Amino acid sequence: MLSYFHTLLLQSAQANINLKDAFLMAGVSDSTYYRAMHGRDLKYLTAYKVVGAIEKLSALQERNTSY
C-alpha cells in the first residue's frame, strides 16, 4: 500500500505539477511538505487538500496551454 505522500508524488508527476507548489496552494506549509518528503506520513485531510490543489493547478495549466 502506498503512503499518501507517494500517491501525491505520482499524481503530481502525471499532471506535470510541482508538488511543493500544490502543498502551498492547498494552504499547507512547506515544512509539512519537507517532513513528508523525509518519511513522516500525512493526515488524510492534508493529502485531500493537496489532491484538490493538484487538480486545480492541472486545470489551470491545461487552460493556459490551450490558447
C-alpha positions, 0 to 999 in steps of 0.5 A: 500500500502506498503512503499518501505522500507517494500517491501525491508524488505520482499524481503530481508527476502525471499532471506535470505539477510541482508538488511543493507548489500544490502543498502551498496552494492547498494552504499547507506549509512547506515544512509539512511538505519537507517532513513528508518528503523525509518519511513522516506520513500525512493526515488524510485531510492534508493529502485531500487538500493537496489532491484538490490543489493538484487538480486545480493547478492541472486545470489551470495549466491545461487552460493556459496551454490551450490558447 
